[in-house]
Amino acid sequence: MRAFIFGAALFAATTAAIAQDNSNIVGEVVVTGQRASADYLSDEQTVVGLRRTADSAIQPVKFTSDSRDEDMRKREIHAMLEAAIRRADAAGAELATGDFELSKVTLANYKDLAFARGARPDTSEIGLFVKASLAGSVGSAQGRIDNFIKSVPATGRALIEKRGSITLTIINPDQYRDPIVGLIAAEALKTAAAFGSGYGVEVAGLNEQLIWAQASATEVFLYIPYRFTVRPK
């Protein structure tokens, strides 16, 4: 989508672009499990975007058992999962599942989770996330997550293991499209004004999907891959 626009007309054109977004993400998503994956800000990202504190920190974990009998392994893992769910609220934590958009693991649905083969022979596992609200430092959230993991009692040969490092989540990222479009509009108009009253600006890319990436230990950067060109009126 391209539009050659001047002054307040820029905002009217961007409103039409917003209406074309069809991503409809309203849940909580993993920041690094995104449309354009990047652990931290890169040179390819746009200058104008919205930087904000993430909503939660998540630690990937796996519930695993290496008991010889497969049915026994599954019973042990389910027992640990049930114990973890019952302790989660009091620990300020939550179990979640999903590769991109997260869903809460509850007593009503944990037995629906799929088992996977472990890296070792005669091993079964279920991969999940332990989530804690990011209210303060990431270290505080990590502490709550670690304490929660340690509090879950082992069942037979089952245990909980971390798998990878902590990352961030953001709830309903597409709710930030309007503010980001406003920031782009302001920057485009300011740039055009620097060349004098005889110049306007052509903007493209406002109908693209919103993208996000981790910006720091606690922050995410959300942006639209826009482009604009200053041209004579």
C-alpha positions as CSV (number, residue, x, y, z in Angstrom):
1,M,0.0,0.0,0.0
2,R,1.4,3.4,-1.0
3,A,0.0,6.9,-0.4
4,F,1.3,10.3,-1.2
5,I,0.1,12.4,1.7
6,F,0.5,15.8,3.3
7,G,-0.1,17.2,6.8
8,A,-3.1,15.8,8.6
9,A,-4.0,13.6,5.6
10,L,-1.3,11.2,6.7
11,F,-3.3,10.2,9.7
12,A,-6.4,9.5,7.6
13,A,-4.4,7.3,5.2
14,T,-2.9,5.3,8.1
15,T,-6.4,4.6,9.6
16,A,-7.2,2.7,6.4
17,A,-4.0,0.7,6.7
18,I,-4.9,-0.4,10.3
19,A,-8.3,-1.8,9.1
20,Q,-6.4,-4.1,6.7
21,D,-4.5,-5.9,9.5
22,N,-5.8,-9.4,9.8
23,S,-3.5,-11.0,12.3
24,N,-6.1,-10.9,15.1
25,I,-3.7,-11.9,17.9
26,V,-5.4,-11.3,21.2
27,G,-3.6,-13.8,23.4
28,E,-0.1,-13.9,24.9
29,V,2.8,-14.7,22.6
30,V,6.4,-15.7,23.1
31,V,8.6,-12.8,22.0
32,T,11.3,-14.9,20.3
33,G,8.6,-17.2,18.8
34,Q,7.5,-14.5,16.4
35,R,6.9,-13.6,12.8
36,A,10.4,-12.2,12.3
37,S,12.5,-13.8,15.0
38,A,15.4,-11.9,16.5
39,D,16.7,-12.2,20.1
40,Y,17.6,-8.5,20.3
41,L,17.3,-5.5,18.1
42,S,19.1,-5.7,14.8
43,D,20.1,-3.4,12.1
44,E,17.2,-4.5,9.9
45,Q,14.5,-3.1,12.1
46,T,12.9,0.2,11.5
47,V,13.9,3.3,13.5
48,V,10.3,4.2,14.6
49,G,8.5,1.8,16.8
50,L,7.2,1.3,20.4
51,R,9.5,0.1,23.1
52,R,7.8,-1.2,26.3
53,T,8.2,-3.6,29.2
54,A,7.2,-7.1,28.5
55,D,4.3,-8.7,30.3
56,S,5.9,-11.9,31.6
57,A,9.1,-13.9,31.7
58,I,8.9,-17.5,30.8
59,Q,11.4,-20.4,31.4
60,P,11.2,-23.4,29.0
61,V,11.1,-26.7,31.0
62,K,10.4,-30.3,30.5
63,F,8.7,-32.8,32.7
64,T,10.5,-36.0,32.1
65,S,10.7,-39.6,33.4
66,D,13.1,-42.5,32.5
67,S,11.2,-45.3,34.2
68,R,11.5,-48.6,32.3
69,D,7.8,-49.0,31.7
70,E,6.2,-46.4,29.4
71,D,2.8,-46.3,31.2
72,M,4.7,-45.8,34.5
73,R,6.6,-42.9,32.9
74,K,3.4,-41.2,31.8
75,R,1.8,-41.7,35.2
76,E,4.8,-40.2,37.0
77,I,4.9,-37.1,34.6
78,H,1.2,-36.6,35.0
79,A,1.5,-36.7,38.8
80,M,4.3,-34.1,38.8
81,L,2.2,-31.9,36.4
82,E,-0.8,-32.1,38.7
83,A,1.4,-31.2,41.7
84,A,2.9,-28.3,39.9
85,I,-0.4,-26.9,38.8
86,R,-1.8,-27.0,42.3
87,R,1.3,-25.1,43.6
88,A,1.5,-22.5,40.8
89,D,-0.9,-19.8,42.0
90,A,0.6,-19.6,45.5
91,A,4.1,-19.4,44.0
92,G,3.2,-16.5,41.6
93,A,3.8,-18.8,38.6
94,E,1.8,-20.4,35.8
95,L,2.3,-23.4,33.5
96,A,1.8,-22.6,29.8
97,T,2.0,-24.4,26.5
98,G,2.4,-23.3,22.9
99,D,5.1,-22.6,20.2
100,F,3.8,-19.1,19.5
101,E,0.6,-18.1,21.3
102,L,0.5,-19.4,24.8
103,S,-2.3,-21.3,26.6
104,K,-2.6,-21.9,30.3
105,V,-2.1,-25.5,31.5
106,T,-4.8,-26.4,34.1
107,L,-6.1,-29.4,36.0
108,A,-8.8,-29.6,33.3
109,N,-6.5,-29.9,30.3
110,Y,-3.0,-31.2,31.4
111,K,-3.8,-34.8,30.4
112,D,-4.4,-33.6,26.9
113,L,-0.8,-32.6,26.4
114,A,1.2,-34.7,24.0
115,F,4.1,-36.8,25.2
116,A,7.4,-36.8,23.3
117,R,10.3,-39.2,23.3
118,G,13.2,-37.9,25.4
119,A,16.8,-37.6,24.3
120,R,17.7,-40.8,26.2
121,P,16.3,-44.3,25.6
122,D,13.2,-45.2,27.5
123,T,12.4,-41.6,28.3
124,S,9.2,-39.7,27.9
125,E,8.7,-35.9,28.4
126,I,6.3,-33.0,28.0
127,G,7.8,-29.6,27.2
128,L,6.1,-26.5,28.8
129,F,6.9,-23.0,30.0
130,V,6.9,-21.8,33.6
131,K,5.6,-18.2,33.5
132,A,5.9,-15.3,36.0
133,S,4.6,-11.8,35.7
134,L,7.4,-9.3,34.9
135,A,6.7,-6.9,37.7
136,G,10.1,-5.4,38.3
137,S,13.4,-7.0,37.3
138,V,13.8,-10.1,35.2
139,G,15.9,-11.4,38.1
140,S,12.9,-11.3,40.4
141,A,10.8,-13.2,37.9
142,Q,13.6,-15.8,37.5
143,G,13.7,-16.2,41.2
144,R,10.0,-16.9,41.5
145,I,10.3,-19.4,38.6
146,D,13.3,-21.2,40.1
147,N,11.6,-21.4,43.6
148,F,8.5,-22.8,42.0
149,I,10.4,-25.4,40.1
150,K,12.2,-26.5,43.2
151,S,9.0,-26.7,45.2
152,V,7.4,-29.4,43.0
153,P,7.9,-32.8,44.6
154,A,9.4,-35.5,42.4
155,T,7.3,-38.6,41.6
156,G,9.1,-41.8,41.1
157,R,11.8,-41.2,38.5
158,A,10.1,-38.0,37.1
159,L,11.7,-34.6,37.4
160,I,11.5,-31.1,36.0
161,E,14.5,-29.8,33.9
162,K,15.1,-26.4,32.4
163,R,15.6,-26.4,28.7
164,G,17.2,-23.2,27.4
165,S,17.1,-19.7,28.9
166,I,14.4,-17.4,30.1
167,T,12.6,-15.2,27.5
168,L,9.7,-12.7,27.4
169,T,6.1,-12.6,26.4
170,I,3.7,-9.9,25.4
171,I,-0.1,-9.9,25.5
172,N,-2.1,-8.9,22.4
173,P,0.7,-7.2,20.6
174,D,-1.6,-5.9,17.8
175,Q,-3.3,-3.6,20.3
176,Y,-0.2,-1.3,19.8
177,R,-0.7,-0.9,16.1
178,D,-2.5,2.5,16.4
179,P,0.2,4.1,18.6
180,I,2.9,2.8,16.3
181,V,1.2,4.2,13.2
182,G,0.9,7.6,15.0
183,L,4.6,7.6,15.8
184,I,5.4,6.8,12.1
185,A,3.1,9.6,11.0
186,A,4.8,12.1,13.3
187,E,8.3,11.1,12.2
188,A,7.3,11.2,8.5
189,L,5.8,14.7,8.8
190,K,8.7,16.0,10.8
191,T,11.1,14.7,8.2
192,A,9.2,16.3,5.3
193,A,8.9,19.6,7.1
194,A,12.7,19.8,7.4
195,F,12.8,20.1,3.6
196,G,10.4,23.1,3.5
197,S,6.7,23.7,2.8
198,G,7.0,22.5,-0.8
199,Y,7.6,18.9,0.3
200,G,5.3,16.0,1.3
201,V,6.0,12.4,2.1
202,E,5.1,9.1,0.5
203,V,4.5,6.2,3.0
204,A,4.5,2.5,2.2
205,G,4.2,-0.7,4.2
206,L,1.6,0.4,6.8
207,N,-0.6,-2.6,5.9
208,E,2.2,-5.0,6.9
209,Q,1.9,-7.2,10.0
210,L,3.2,-6.0,13.3
211,I,6.6,-7.3,14.3
212,W,8.2,-7.5,17.6
213,A,11.6,-8.4,19.1
214,Q,13.4,-8.5,22.4
215,A,15.1,-5.1,23.0
216,S,16.6,-5.7,26.5
217,A,16.4,-8.1,29.4
218,T,12.9,-6.8,30.2
219,E,11.7,-4.9,27.1
220,V,10.3,-5.6,23.7
221,F,10.3,-3.4,20.6
222,L,7.2,-3.5,18.4
223,Y,7.2,-2.0,14.9
224,I,5.7,-2.1,11.4
225,P,8.2,-2.4,8.5
226,Y,7.2,0.9,6.9
227,R,9.1,3.0,4.4
228,F,8.7,6.7,3.5
229,T,10.1,9.0,0.9
230,V,10.2,12.8,0.9
231,R,9.0,14.2,-2.4
232,P,8.1,17.6,-3.8
233,K,4.4,18.4,-3.7
